[in-house]
Amino acid sequence: MIRRVTSPALFPPPTYSHVSVVEAGTRLAFLAGAVPLDEKGEVVGPGDPVRQAEQVIANLTEQLRSVGSGLEHVLGTEVYVVSAEHSVLSAVWEVVEASGLSRGPHSSTLLGVACLGYTGQLVEITATAVVPETGADR
């Protein structure tokens, strides 16, 4: 269903693929940015990008579950981190790697940004995923 390609002509990426190919006829889910809010709408882990990344992954997992998909079916992500420090971006990326998203490995872009939508928000992840035939709405 998913073919992940790392081009031998390019520098090998550490834990992601250059391209993910999905055959025509496959259902795709385009997820809104997963944010570090709890069920009450409160920002989890104020000032702690690693804790926020963990909450974002938990919320992303729930978004996927709601349509019958999962982290293993993610094709690509954009990971936004409010920081200009490589060490902070790396710490958030470690959470992404530990989550199972990089089992694919999926295609990803990691970005340091100036701010995100919620006051105190430090991390957000958008994703595109395959919804398996046995997923919701079938």
N, C-alpha and C positions, 0 to 999 in steps of 0.2 A: 504494500500500500504506500509506504514512504521509502524513498531512496535518498539517502544522505550522501553527498559527494564532497570530498576534499580534493581539490585540484592539485595534481602533482607538480604543476607548473608554478604554484604559488607557495609562499612560506607556510608551513603546516601550522594551523591554529592549535592552541593548547587543548581546548576542550569543547570545540564547536566545529560544525561543518561549514564549508563555504556556501553550499546550496542544498536545499531540500526540494525534491521533486515529488509531486503527487499526481497520480494518474487521473485523467478526466473522469467525471462521474462521482468523485469522492466528495462527501459533505465536509465543508470547512466551517470553523467557528472563528469569528474575529472578535476577540475579547476587548472590552473597554479596559482601561488601565486599572489594574488591581492596586489598591491603596492600603495603607496601614491603619484602617479604622476597625474598631471592634463592633459588636452587634448593637451598641448604643450610639455609634457614630463618633466615638472618641478616638483621637490619635493614640495609638499604642507606642510605647517606647519613646517619649519625647526626648530629643537630643541624642538618640541611640540608633544610628543607621542599621546596625546589625539586627537589633530587635525588631525594627520596622521591616527590614527585609524578610525576617521570619514570618511576620504577620501578613505581609504582602503575598508570600508564597502560600500561606494557609488560605488566604482569600482567593488567590488564583486557582488553587486546587478546588475550592468550592464552586467557583464559576464554571470550571471544566466539568465537575461532577454534575452540575445542574443540567447539562446537555448530553450527558452520557459519555464524556471523554475523560482524559486524565493527563497528568504531566508527561507521561511517556508518549503521548500523541501530539505534543507541541512541536510545531515546525519551526517557529521563529519567535523571538522576543526582542523587545527594546527595554532595556533596564536603565531607568533614570535615577540618578543620585545627586542630591544637592550637596555638591562638594567639588572643589578643584584639586583635591589631594588624591594622588594615586593610591595611597595606602587605604583611604576610605573606600574608594571604588573597588579595590581588591578585596577588602573585607566583605563588602556586599556581594561581590562575585563568588566568594567562597560559600556564602549561604545558597546562592543559586546552584552552584555545583553540588552541594550536599543534598539539595532537594530532590534530585533525580531528573531534573530538566536536562542536564547534560549527558544523560545516559544515551541519548539519540545518536550522536550529540546533535542538538538543535542549532539553528543559525541564530546568532544573537549580536546585538549592538549594545555596548555599555557606554553610557553618556554621563558626564558631569554637567549639571545644569545649575542655573542661578536660583530658581525656586519652582515649587510645584503648587497644585491647587488649594490644598488645605493648610491653614496656619500650623506650622510645626512639622509638616510632612517633609520627609527626607528621601523617600524611596517610592517609586511606582514602576510597575511592569505591565506592558501591553504584550499580547500574544496572539498568534494565529495557530489553530490546532485542527487536526483531523477529528471528525466525529465518526467513530466506528459504526458499522452497519447495525450493531446491537445497541447503539446509543439512544438517548431519549428521542421522542417524537417519531419513532419508527413503528 
